[in-house]
Amino acid sequence: MKPVSYLRAGSVEEAASAHGGRTEARYLGGGTNLVDLMKLGVERPEVLVDITRLPLDDVREQPDGSVRVGATVRNSDLAAHPLIRERYPVVSQAVLSGASGQLRNMATTGGNLLQRTRCAYFQDLAKACNKRVPGSGCAAIEGVNHDHAVLGHSPHCVATNPSDLCVALAAVDAVVELAGPGGGRTVPATEFHRLPGDQPELDTVIRPGELITAVLLPALPHGAVSHYRKVRERASYAFALASVAAVLQLEDGEIRHAGIAFGGLAHRPWRARRTEAALLGTRPSPESVARAVEAELAEAVPLRDNAYKVTLARDLATQVLGSLSTTA
Ligand code: SF4
């Protein structure tokens, strides 16, 4: 039994002060990932700072038309909120495709951004894992890597990011708001998560003691349509083998705006800049969409067991973009 001290913070300042940037401290939101990892012995915090009572639990339109989502807004409340359903269907659909109803009722927006990989070797203390124990090796590279990364991986880690919400946030150019010992700052959602490189223990660019306070959703271009689609091994309560979030705006039959991101393929949500560049200014056809998707996935380097993901992602993106092109 490992003793853990617990403090319920009443303000962001109190939470940041209680955490103090200590490596043994963790913020506790819904606990749907952190508590699981504590039970497995993967996470062994000595201090838990409960942030669930902080006044960060609303979804509010800003004067510039953007929408600010507080960090403690529950996933179920986010997906059901009228502003999100009407203006950002891709966000609502992504959240609803993740986890189970019970988990979405507990999990928070900020916690969704910070959930750890579900790589089985990361969760198994008997296996080598550079993310859990830096320098110990990566059991997945020669092990069962059927659901691991095909883009952006490194010789040190081939894990994928498990979030659905974060794929949608990357596609809509969301911004993450942070508070911490050094003051507040913002980070684009596309830059919040890292590729593994030689430091796979770092999932994000968050600094010690920093707390996510909100996610800002910018107003989408007038007339834009969006969609999230995910493929998994069973109908619910499973992580993405591959997913795609897409935002398209067409004018006079030409694509004027494209925001596209893949999930399940990399250590972070993968913004498909090459696909976007190939689509902008074109009149979409099945052939042009297929070429644009291929431009991104040509970068893929599959592992022994997961070449199927490239085909899956290609088919998924082609279908979603083709369908949005006809409704935009
Ligand atoms: Fe650990 Fe990453 Fe290798 Fe999985 S893929 S065992 S998380 S280092």
Boltz pocket constraint, residues with backbone or C-beta under 6 A from the ligand:
constraints:
  - pocket:
      binder: B
      contacts: [[A, 117], [A, 119], [A, 120], [A, 121], [A, 122], [A, 128], [A, 129], [A, 130], [A, 131], [A, 132], [A, 137], [A, 138], [A, 139], [A, 140], [A, 141], [A, 148], [A, 156], [A, 157], [A, 158], [A, 159], [A, 200]]
      max_distance: 6.0
